[in-house]
Amino acid sequence: MLPVADAFDHGYAGCDVLYGRGRASDLGEYLGDRGYDDALVVCGSHVGANDGLMDPIRAGLDDRYAGTFDGTTPAKRVETAFDVIEAMRDADADVLVGVGGGSSLDVARQAAVLAADGRDLEALEAEAHEGSVAQPTVEPAVPVVVVPTTFAGADLSPGGSLEVLAAAESPTGQPISVSGSATPIADLADPALFETTPRSALAGSAMNGFDKGIETPYAEHADPVSDATAVHGLRLLSGTLPVVAGDRVGDESAAMDRAVAGALLVQIDRKISVIHAFGHGFARRYDVQQGAVHAVLAPHVLAYLFDEVDAGRRALAAGLDVDAAGRDDDAVAEAVVAAVTDVRDALAVPDRLRDLAPTREADLPTIASFVADDRSMAHAPTEMDESPERIEAVLRAAW
């Protein structure tokens, strides 16, 4: 088993990665060294009420703590970002600290962008009622630090879309969103903070992050560098997610250290591709958690990929601790799908599309068209059959 350092700092794409137990205590010093004095924490109500999580953050910020906005929700509505902007101005904050899952991190990033954009909520809604929203291109008004506490893998990202109009209100019949670019200045990954998150929330996020490692080796533009971080990340995650977010027995503290490090690695130079396209297809029809969709579909999508192309199966085998020596390509593919299914089945997540409320079997052809049209499919392996008909067959197998 490869070791994981107790703590490390790493720079990636303009973001300082600060990993290690107790690193929350470094928040105030980190911000002070960069001239920031007043930090507004952005989170959801459950996170805000979790003193086991918030006390170390408030203590770490010390006199740079300017207050907490605890109104984010999984819905990721643009109105919430404007509420954050108002709270930021009331607190005279010069930096935002997003804490929690992907929705809170996305809202913090987009609030920083929209604060500089100049358009108010009414202007964005007016654009959306015309069928689309011009995406912000401005630099964020304030920097953002992210403190993830789930495995969604949303921290090392500049984006994160917020819904302006729901599908039912939209002239296109699909949600209309806004998304600017705001790379966080720091990503503080403290395993002790992850341990304050309910296991159900960790399980719900686990497959979304795990699939970032699975997708990279088969994406069209994968290379040895992206393969290296993905494979090592999968090595760390495949053995630890069932312990920290599932029903397997093990040393939970050591497993959490490795799982958090793995969640970081699979995001570095990640290549979002086919599995995420399937998730996005469902998001264009339903308000469903992406981790749940990924949990159901990952084994089925992998089987579809392996039927069509090589899809980096031996690299994936290395990351999933599958012994590929002496086995033919078909046997390796079957073993990889089985390994992914094994991780999924250890988590309290659905394994059939019919169990995802409010999905309907009658919608599968439409969802298949959404998947085929998704921007992530542009990174699919070449020579794949990406037709809606082929995709619908995958969905029906998962139904």
Phi, psi and omega in degrees: 000124180290139182284159173239131180299147178297327179204149175200156172244142181209138177264130179218118174052041178085005181244134175274117177270122181242104185249141172145152176296133179084004182293346175303332180293345182271355188301310183298316180296318180301312182291320180298321179297339182253007172085019179258135189244335189225107185255125173263122177278133180243122184201179174270173186293323180293318177295316181299331180270357182270092184295331177298333177268314188284328181301313178297328179289314178297319179294321180295322178287329178056234185282002174268000177284117184254000179132177182230132166257116186243041185250012178287154179221162177300341182293337179051059180272148182293332178303325181296322179297322178290328173296321177297317180301318179296316179295323179298317181289322178298323181273356185053040183285142177247008176201145176252142177238102179278128184233131174126219180272189186300325183295317180292320179294320179294316180298318179298314180298314184288330174298319179297324179285311184295334177296334179261348189289321178101336178275140176265183183299318181298322180294318179295318180294323178297317176299315183297323179292344174272354174118347179196166177235130174292126186283140180298143177237007184279160171286148179301147181289328178223156176286162180231134169251137178248141178232089183288149176226010174227175183262022183296337180073035182259007188275314181274064184214145176271350191252220185113106184274148176242138183284128175265313175232133174288164182304321183293336181263347190276141176292343179268350184079006179229154179301145175244127188235167175234142181204115173258187182245122180214085177295128179296149177283337179209146174237107182263111184250098185248109182304330180296329178287323176300326182290348176272352181277135178304142183302326180297322178289322176296318179296320181295332181267343194299314185290332178296314178289316179304319183292340175295324175288323180294322187287325189301313182294337180263353182293155187303320186255028175295152178215174183300330180289311179294325176299320185297313180291321180295314183294316180294320177299318178296322177303317181287321185282321188296328180270348187248328179302319177298337180274313186273339182233003184227210189251012181274150181265139178179182177285100189292325180294312179295322179295321180294320177303315182288322181295317180294319176297319178296321179297327174292313186298319183290348177272340184285119181058034181293155179236095181291132188214231198293315182300318178293328176299319177297316178298317179297325179300319178290325180294335178283351179243323187229159170268086181234149179290130182297324179300323179291318178298315179298321181299315179293315195268338187306311180297322181291321180291321177298316178299320176298314179299314183293334174291333188263316188215176178295318174059034175059034188298325181283329172294318178296321178302319179296321180287334184258012179060038176265126179282108182264357184296128177074006181256144179282172186300320181295319180294322177297316180301313180299320181291324178295313179300319179296322180293318178295318178298322180296317176297312181301316185290344176281347183259153177277072181227159180289156177234008176223142179297326183296342179271000178265098175292138005254040185296146179231138181300327181296340181274353187301319177299321179293316179298320178301321178293320178298317180298313181299331183267355186290146183296333180292337179292344176296341180259010178291157176302146177293159177070018174273151170274103183257023183291149176304327180295317180292320179293320178300323178298323177295316180298320180291326176294330180272350186297000000 
